[in-house]
Amino acid sequence: KCPVYFAPAMDLDMYKHPSTKNNFETLKSFGNFMIPAGTGELASGLSGEGRMAEPEEIFQFLEDHLSAFLPLKGKQIMITAGPTYEAIDPVRFIGNHSSGKMGYEIARAAANLGAKVILISGPTHLQISEDHIHLIKVVSAQEMYDAAMAHFEKADVVIAAAAVADYKPETIADQKIKKADETLTIRLTKTQDILRSLGERKRQQKLIGFALETNNELENARAKLQKKNLDFVVLNSLQDKGAGFQNDTNKVSFVFQDEVKSFGLKPKSEVAVDILNEIINLFDE
């Protein structure tokens, strides 16, 4: 049964009458919710209580009241999104094709479900301005690592949707590298593994990782699940048409220790809701 709200509107004498007050109490005793009437000029020319609440006031009352019933109310969710760029010189970098769309859709859906969201985003053209979303912009894997570590302790859930560089140049050239030789060798060194570090620090948090694979998809996802102490992995494959980077759709599977839940191709906004519903189920267990 959906909640029922009523916003009374009547003249002052009727509003003040004891039988009307009793009717209000009867309606509320059935589990309905009363939106208080306002005070002001009435249809009869009198001024006083009985004026229907303004539409903006009704909307705000409903939003405030219904938010208490949202399944992620009171939860703080940290989400990483987008690519990272690892500088080679002042002009060039090593990066990837991640658009950040999946992470941003998860952030929006989480906020709509009542969560306070910390969105740590690599470089992207995407914009987000919803209430309850705190956007932190970073560029490199190290910057994303530092931001994730700084906010992890207060998070109830971490969803690592970013495509973080595994390697970065060992040194960054001070000046633009000129085209001189036929070949160019750049020595790379590993970046800090954000997800593994979070898994090692994990206490009560729910930790969800992403795996974009090109082969041995399930095997690689299960290895990531165990190695990084995750609650589940969102697996998608570049072999699936319409999935992966840049697309507005995705086709994913949720990989757990003892089961796999697979979904068809969907808009990323719907995939985001599927992911969050699965997280809500984890809290209900």
Residue pairs with C-beta under 8 A, 6 or more apart in sequence:
3 31
3 32
3 33
3 65
3 66
3 69
4 31
4 32
4 33
5 32
5 33
5 34
5 35
5 61
5 62
5 65
6 27
6 32
6 33
6 34
6 35
7 34
7 35
7 37
7 52
7 53
7 58
8 15
8 24
8 34
8 37
8 50
8 52
9 37
9 50
9 51
9 52
10 20
10 37
10 50
11 42
11 43
11 44
11 46
11 50
12 42
12 44
12 46
12 47
12 48
12 49
12 50
13 46
14 20
14 50
15 37
15 48
15 49
15 50
16 49
16 50
24 34
27 34
28 34
33 65
35 53
35 57
35 58
35 61
35 62
36 53
37 49
37 50
37 51
37 52
37 53
38 49
38 51
38 52
38 53
38 54
38 57
39 47
39 48
39 49
39 51
40 47
40 51
41 47
41 51
42 48
42 50
42 51
53 61
67 73
67 114
70 112
70 113
70 114
71 113
71 114
71 280
72 110
72 113
72 114
72 115
72 276
72 280
73 114
73 115
74 114
75 114
75 115
75 116
75 156
75 157
76 115
76 116
76 117
76 118
76 154
76 155
76 156
76 157
77 110
77 115
77 116
77 117
77 118
77 155
77 156
77 157
77 158
77 159
78 117
78 118
78 120
78 148
78 151
78 152
78 155
78 157
78 158
78 159
79 103
79 106
79 107
79 110
79 117
79 118
79 119
79 120
79 158
79 159
79 160
79 161
80 103
80 120
80 121
80 122
80 144
80 148
80 158
80 159
80 160
80 161
80 162
80 164
80 194
81 100
81 102
81 103
81 104
81 106
81 107
81 119
81 120
81 121
81 122
81 124
81 161
81 162
82 98
82 99
82 100
82 103
82 121
82 122
82 123
82 124
82 126
82 162
82 163
83 95
83 96
83 97
83 98
83 100
83 122
83 123
83 124
83 162
83 163
83 165
84 95
84 122
84 123
84 138
84 139
84 140
84 141
84 143
84 144
84 162
84 163
84 164
84 165
84 191
85 93
85 94
85 95
85 122
85 123
85 139
85 140
85 165
86 93
86 94
86 95
86 140
86 141
86 165
86 167
86 168
86 169
86 191
87 93
87 140
87 169
87 172
88 94
88 169
88 172
88 173
88 177
88 186
89 172
89 173
89 174
89 175
89 176
89 177
90 173
90 174
90 175
90 176
91 176
92 176
92 177
94 165
94 167
94 168
94 169
95 123
95 165
96 163
96 165
96 245
97 163
97 245
97 246
98 122
98 124
98 162
98 163
98 245
99 124
99 126
99 245
99 246
100 121
100 122
100 124
100 126
100 162
101 126
101 246
101 247
101 248
101 268
102 161
102 210
102 250
102 268
102 271
102 272
103 119
103 121
103 159
103 161
103 162
104 119
104 121
104 124
104 126
104 128
105 268
105 269
105 271
105 272
106 159
106 161
106 272
106 275
106 276
107 117
107 119
107 128
107 130
107 133
108 128
108 130
108 133
108 269
108 272
109 269
109 272
109 273
109 276
110 117
110 272
110 276
111 117
111 130
111 131
111 132
111 133
112 130
113 276
113 280
115 132
115 157
116 132
116 134
117 132
117 133
117 134
118 134
118 136
118 151
118 155
119 128
119 133
119 134
119 135
119 136
120 136
120 138
120 144
120 147
120 148
120 151
120 162
121 135
121 136
121 137
121 138
121 162
122 138
122 139
122 144
122 162
122 163
122 164
123 137
123 139
128 135
136 147
136 151
138 144
138 147
140 165
140 168
141 164
141 165
141 168
141 191
141 192
141 194
142 168
142 191
142 192
144 162
144 164
144 194
145 191
145 192
145 194
145 197
148 158
148 194
148 197
148 198
149 197
152 158
152 198
152 201
152 205
155 205
156 204
156 205
156 206
157 205
157 206
157 207
157 208
157 279
158 198
158 205
158 206
158 207
158 208
159 208
159 275
159 279
160 194
160 195
160 198
160 207
160 208
160 209
160 210
161 210
161 234
162 194
163 212
163 245
164 191
164 194
165 191
166 190
166 191
167 188
167 189
167 190
167 191
168 188
168 189
168 191
169 186
169 187
169 188
169 189
170 186
170 187
170 188
170 189
171 187
177 184
193 228
195 207
195 209
195 224
195 228
195 230
196 227
196 228
198 205
198 207
198 228
199 207
199 228
199 229
199 230
200 229
202 229
206 231
206 279
206 282
206 283
207 228
207 229
207 230
207 231
208 230
208 231
208 232
208 233
208 234
208 275
208 279
209 224
209 225
209 228
209 230
209 233
209 234
210 233
210 234
210 235
210 236
211 217
211 220
211 221
211 224
211 233
211 234
211 235
211 236
211 255
212 236
212 237
212 238
212 244
212 245
213 220
213 221
213 235
213 236
213 237
213 238
214 237
214 238
214 239
217 235
217 237
217 239
218 235
218 253
218 255
218 260
221 233
221 235
221 253
221 255
222 233
222 255
224 230
224 233
225 232
225 233
225 255
225 256
225 257
226 257
231 256
231 282
232 254
232 255
232 256
232 278
233 254
233 255
234 252
234 253
234 254
234 255
234 275
235 252
235 253
235 254
235 255
236 243
236 244
236 250
236 251
236 252
236 253
237 243
237 244
237 251
238 244
240 251
240 265
241 265
242 249
242 250
242 251
242 265
243 249
243 250
243 251
243 252
243 265
244 250
247 268
248 267
248 268
249 265
249 266
249 267
249 268
250 265
250 266
250 268
250 271
251 263
251 264
251 265
251 266
252 262
252 263
252 271
252 274
253 260
253 261
253 262
253 263
254 260
254 261
254 262
254 275
254 278
261 278
263 271
263 274
266 274
